[in-house]
Amino acid sequence: MQAVVFSAMGQAMQCIERPELVPGAGQAIVQLQAAGLNRRDYWITQGKYPNIQTPTVLGSDGTGTVTQVGTDVSPSWLGRRVILYPGLDWGPNPAAQGPLFRVLGMPDDGTFATSVQVPIESLFDKPTHLSWQEAAALPLAGVTAYRALIVQGEVRAGQSVLITGIGGGVATFALQFAVAAGAEVWVTSSSTRKIQHAVSLGARDGFDYRRDGWDRELLERCGPMDLVIDSAGGSGYRNLIRIAAPGGRLVSYGSTAGRPAEFDLFKVFWKQLKVIGSTMGSPDDFAAMLDMVRHYQIHPVVDQVFSLDDAATAVAHMADSPQFGKLVLNCRI
């Protein structure tokens, strides 16, 4: 098999030959057709992710065909086209992941390879309306968006929703899911092109978060937001508290801009806001997300496809976030 190995900080990832995988008890080998990239992969290569372990094969998202199973696994899995749940050992509590939870692709070898070894619980049938590349774009960003918007955010038809940082994988899926749910969606971005693309996917409009007073403009044009989905945090978080409707919800699934510089607790309690954290999603969330994708025939937005041996270039491409949607690797060599 071929695998792209991240060996050490400061060293470029290399596609090398490795021994063929053999399934253990309760495991399956999936011959991968495509793998999706996530910001997580980029942050690991930059040393900005906790508990980095090397050498490892990055990649949390994958889709392909089951070629081998362990002796205690039903042979009915053989030959099935599957999409991988990108987490391991969520635990018994649906409200939050357990202490053993981790994401595929460090420390466990991931999907930047021609095949991957995963527990049988990680296998789900690939939605038939999706191409291999579209399916590979879905898992980690899709389940993160689904949990933030549907499970934690409890979005409902007719509600007003703001999604920040449109163009990223999770934000783009959140937009698609919110539109499918019948919500009225607005977005923020520093890119006019990305806002226009979001409108083509069903957003009502967008705002440049770099412009002073964008939050006041949003309130004047759209009114307060029932739900805000955010991954940035940072100094702009005070604007999100300002534009949230009384009784509204703010769901945070990341903090790429750092901790909020100020947190107006008075507005939080006076407006009776719900400030909610969200991280990835459980296997049940993943199954429900796939059902939604099938029901509404949602197609992930794939920005660009790279070859497996060009994985290092693909990861580096995320440095300035020029893409709208997802980057994908073709794993067939």
Residue pairs with C-beta under 8 A, 6 or more apart in sequence:
1 17
1 18
1 19
1 20
1 21
1 113
1 114
1 115
2 15
2 16
2 17
2 18
2 113
2 114
2 308
2 309
2 333
3 15
3 16
3 18
3 57
3 109
3 112
3 113
3 114
4 13
4 14
4 15
4 16
4 57
4 58
4 59
4 112
4 113
4 308
4 309
4 311
4 312
5 13
5 14
5 15
5 16
5 18
5 55
5 56
5 57
6 13
6 44
6 45
6 54
6 55
6 56
6 57
6 58
6 106
7 13
7 14
7 54
7 55
8 54
8 55
9 45
9 47
9 52
9 54
12 312
13 45
13 58
13 112
13 311
13 312
13 315
14 312
15 308
15 309
15 311
18 113
20 115
21 29
21 68
21 115
21 116
21 117
22 29
22 68
22 117
23 29
23 68
23 69
23 70
23 73
23 117
24 70
24 117
25 70
25 71
25 72
26 70
26 72
26 73
26 119
26 120
26 121
27 69
27 70
27 73
27 117
27 118
27 119
27 120
28 66
28 68
28 69
28 70
28 73
28 77
28 117
28 118
28 119
28 120
28 122
28 123
29 66
29 67
29 68
29 69
29 115
29 116
29 117
30 62
30 64
30 65
30 66
30 67
30 82
30 84
30 115
30 116
30 118
30 123
31 64
31 65
31 66
31 67
31 114
31 115
32 62
32 63
32 64
32 111
32 113
32 114
32 115
32 116
32 331
33 63
33 64
33 65
33 132
33 136
33 330
33 331
33 332
34 62
34 63
34 64
34 132
34 133
34 135
34 136
34 305
34 328
34 329
34 330
34 331
35 59
35 61
35 62
35 63
35 110
35 111
35 112
35 113
35 136
35 308
35 328
35 329
35 331
36 59
36 60
36 61
36 62
36 111
36 136
36 137
36 138
36 139
36 140
36 141
36 169
36 326
36 327
36 328
36 329
37 59
37 61
37 314
37 315
37 318
37 326
37 327
37 328
37 329
38 60
38 61
38 140
38 141
38 169
39 168
39 169
39 256
39 318
40 49
40 60
40 103
40 105
40 140
41 58
41 59
41 60
41 105
41 112
41 315
41 318
42 315
42 316
42 318
42 319
43 49
44 52
44 58
44 106
45 58
45 315
49 106
51 107
52 106
53 106
53 107
56 105
56 106
56 107
56 108
56 109
56 110
57 105
57 109
57 110
57 111
57 112
57 113
58 105
58 106
58 110
58 112
58 311
58 315
59 104
59 105
59 110
59 111
59 112
59 113
59 116
59 329
60 86
60 103
60 104
60 105
60 110
60 111
60 139
60 140
61 84
61 86
61 111
61 136
61 137
61 138
61 139
61 140
61 141
62 83
62 84
62 110
62 111
62 116
62 136
62 139
62 331
63 81
63 82
63 83
63 84
63 126
63 132
63 135
63 136
64 81
64 82
64 115
64 116
64 132
64 331
65 79
65 80
65 81
65 82
66 77
66 78
66 79
66 80
66 82
66 123
67 78
67 115
68 78
69 75
69 77
69 78
69 120
70 120
73 120
77 120
77 123
80 123
80 125
81 125
81 126
82 123
82 124
82 125
82 126
83 124
83 125
83 126
83 127
83 135
83 136
83 138
83 139
83 290
84 104
84 111
84 116
84 118
84 122
84 123
84 124
84 139
85 121
85 122
85 123
85 124
85 139
85 143
85 283
85 286
86 103
86 104
86 105
86 139
86 140
86 143
86 280
87 97
87 101
87 102
87 103
87 104
87 280
87 281
87 282
87 283
88 100
88 101
88 102
88 103
88 104
88 108
88 119
88 122
89 98
89 100
89 101
89 102
90 97
90 98
90 101
90 282
90 283
91 97
91 98
91 99
91 100
91 101
92 98
94 282
94 284
96 279
97 279
97 280
97 282
102 108
103 140
103 280
104 110
104 111
104 116
104 118
104 122
105 111
105 112
109 116
109 117
110 116
111 136
111 331
112 308
112 311
112 329
112 331
113 308
113 331
114 308
114 331
114 332
114 333
121 283
124 286
124 287
124 290
125 290
126 135
127 135
127 290
127 293
127 294
129 294
129 297
129 299
130 138
130 293
130 299
130 300
133 302
133 305
133 328
133 330
134 299
134 300
134 302
135 300
136 328
136 329
137 169
137 300
137 301
137 302
137 325
137 326
137 328
138 173
138 293
138 300
139 286
140 169
140 280
141 168
141 169
141 170
141 172
141 173
141 326
142 173
142 289
142 293
142 300
143 280
143 281
143 285
143 286
143 289
144 170
144 173
144 253
144 278
144 279
144 280
144 281
145 170
145 171
145 172
145 173
145 174
145 177
145 229
146 173
146 177
146 281
146 285
146 286
146 288
146 289
146 292
147 253
147 278
147 279
147 280
147 281
147 282
147 285
148 170
148 174
148 229
148 251
148 253
148 278
149 155
149 161
149 174
149 177
149 178
149 181
149 227
149 229
149 251
150 177
150 181
150 288
150 292
151 278
151 281
151 285
152 249
152 251
152 276
152 277
152 278
153 161
153 227
153 229
153 249
153 251
153 276
153 278
154 227
154 249
155 161
155 177
155 178
155 181
155 183
155 227
156 181
156 182
156 183
157 181
157 182
157 183
158 182
158 183
158 184
159 183
159 184
159 226
159 227
160 183
160 184
160 186
160 222
160 223
160 224
160 225
160 226
160 227
160 245
161 178
161 183
161 184
161 185
161 186
161 225
161 226
161 227
161 228
161 229
162 185
162 186
162 187
162 188
162 218
162 225
162 227
162 228
162 229
162 240
162 243
163 171
163 174
163 175
163 178
163 185
163 186
163 187
163 188
163 203
163 228
163 229
164 171
164 187
164 188
164 209
164 228
164 229
164 230
164 231
164 232
164 236
164 240
165 171
165 188
165 189
165 230
165 231
165 232
165 256
166 172
166 175
166 187
166 188
166 189
166 194
166 195
166 197
166 198
166 203
166 206
166 324
167 189
167 191
167 194
167 197
167 198
167 321
167 323
167 324
167 325
168 231
168 321
169 325
169 326
170 231
170 253
170 254
171 187
171 229
171 231
172 198
172 201
172 301
172 324
172 325
172 326
173 300
174 229
175 185
175 187
175 198
175 201
175 202
175 203
176 201
176 202
176 298
176 301
177 292
177 298
178 185
179 185
179 201
179 202
179 203
180 292
180 296
180 298
183 227
184 204
185 202
185 203
185 204
186 203
186 204
186 205
186 206
186 207
186 218
186 222
186 225
187 195
187 198
187 203
187 205
187 206
187 207
188 206
188 207
188 208
188 209
188 214
189 195
189 198
189 206
189 208
189 209
190 208
190 209
190 210
192 208
193 324
194 206
194 324
195 203
195 205
195 206
195 207
195 208
197 324
198 206
199 205
199 206
201 301
204 222
205 221
205 222
207 214
207 215
207 217
207 218
208 214
209 236
209 239
214 239
215 239
215 242
215 243
218 225
218 243
219 242
219 243
223 245
224 243
224 244
224 245
224 246
224 248
225 243
225 244
225 245
225 248
226 245
226 248
226 249
227 248
227 249
227 250
227 251
228 240
228 243
228 244
228 248
228 249
228 250
228 251
229 251
229 253
230 237
230 240
230 250
230 251
230 252
230 253
230 254
231 252
231 253
231 254
231 255
231 256
232 254
232 255
232 256
232 257
233 252
233 254
233 255
233 256
233 257
233 258
233 259
233 260
234 255
234 256
234 257
234 258
234 259
234 260
234 261
235 257
235 260
235 261
235 262
236 257
237 260
237 261
237 263
238 260
238 261
238 262
238 263
238 264
240 250
241 250
241 263
241 264
241 267
241 268
241 271
241 273
242 264
242 267
244 250
244 271
244 273
245 271
246 271
246 272
246 273
247 271
247 272
247 273
247 274
248 271
248 273
248 274
249 273
249 274
249 275
249 276
250 273
250 274
250 275
250 276
251 276
251 277
251 278
252 275
252 276
252 277
252 278
253 277
253 278
253 279
267 273
268 275
281 289
292 298
300 325
300 326
301 324
301 325
301 326
302 325
302 326
302 327
302 328
303 323
303 324
303 325
303 326
303 327
304 314
304 317
304 323
304 327
304 328
305 327
305 328
305 329
305 330
306 313
306 314
306 327
306 328
306 329
306 330
307 329
307 330
307 333
308 329
308 330
308 331
308 332
308 333
309 333
310 329
311 329
314 327
314 329
317 323
317 327
318 327
